[in-house]
Amino acid sequence: WGLIKQVVHWSPFVQVYKKKYPWVQLAGHNGAFKPCDNGTILKKLTPKEFSCLTDILNDQHMLEITPKFHGKVEKEGEEYVKLQDLLAEFDNPSVCDIKMGTRTYLEEELAKAREKLVMRKDMYEKMVKVDEKEPTEEEHQLRAVSK
């Protein structure tokens, strides 16, 4: 895919237009991601993740299958890592976010969440921005969704 993309990008017969698409953060902690420039995004810096991304720069196999890492950036008093936006060149991207690895919550937290369902207004607003028909009638009335 990378080779085809390069050929198309540098071909004199094809003109590439950088488009602006509506950027909506659907996952992660609110404010953890920000759109950036030239097909990149900013993600709030965490020391462990920064260390991991730096290590990937020395692993040729990992470089081939991970977004390009463009280092640290400071914006509005916060530190971010600058990463390739893998969706930047798609017209109507659809994403499936699959979690793999170690579970990051305790059984007690899961049981507590099931006992006391929390309705989230912020997630409802994100959902409606993407597709106003997606929430159920009850969610529309409450103007909130459960996680």
Protein Blocks (a to p, Z undefined) as FASTA:
>chain_A
ZZmmmmmmmpmkbccdddddddddfedjehkaccdeehiacddddfklmmmmmmmmmmmk
lmmmgccdebjadeehiacdddddfklmpfbdcdddddedjdfbdfklmmmmmmmccddf
klmmmmmmmommlpcfklmmnopacZZ
